[in-house]
Amino acid sequence: MIAPGKPLVWLEGEVKSPPFSLGARLRTGFLLRRLQSGERLRMPDSRPMPSLGKRCYELRIADGSRDWRILYRMDRDAILILEVFAKGSRKTPRAALAAAKGRLRRYDDACR
C-alpha cells in the first residue's frame, strides 16, 4: 500500500455510514486518496469553486437518489475539508458557502 502524500485536515464534517451509503463512503475515500497523492480531479468528480476562494473545489459524490458534496481547498502541505453536505438543488446552499468561508478565514488567521 502506498502511503498518502498530503494529510487531510477536517475543519468540519465527516464521511460515515449512515448517512453515506457504504458505496458512497468507499468512493469518497478513493477520491480523497487520489487527491492526497497529488492527482488533480476534474468533472464529474470535482469542480473548481472560485466563489469560495483560490484552490477551492467541490468533490461530487453520487449516492443513489442523493448527492453529496465536500468543499475542500488544496494547500501546498494539506487538503482542507471545509464542509460536507447533501446536495438538494443545482446551486450550492449559501449557508454551506458561508460556513466554508468562515472556517477558511479562521484557519488562515490561526496559521499567521
Stockholm file with secondary structure:
# STOCKHOLM 1.0

chainA/1-112         MIAPGKPLVWLEGEVKSPPFSLGARLRTGFLLRRLQSGERLRMPDSRPMPSLGKRCYELRIADGSRDWRILYRMDRDAILILEVFAKGSRKTPRAALAAAKGRLRRYDDACR
#=GR chainA/1-112 SS CCCCSSCEEESSCCCCTTTSCHHHHHHHHHHHHHHHTTCCCCTTTEEECTTTCTTEEEEEEEETTEEEEEEEEECSSCEEEEEEEEECSSSCCHHHHHHHHHHHHHHHHHHC
#=GC SS_cons         CCCCSSCEEESSCCCCTTTSCHHHHHHHHHHHHHHHTTCCCCTTTEEECTTTCTTEEEEEEEETTEEEEEEEEECSSCEEEEEEEEECSSSCCHHHHHHHHHHHHHHHHHHC
//
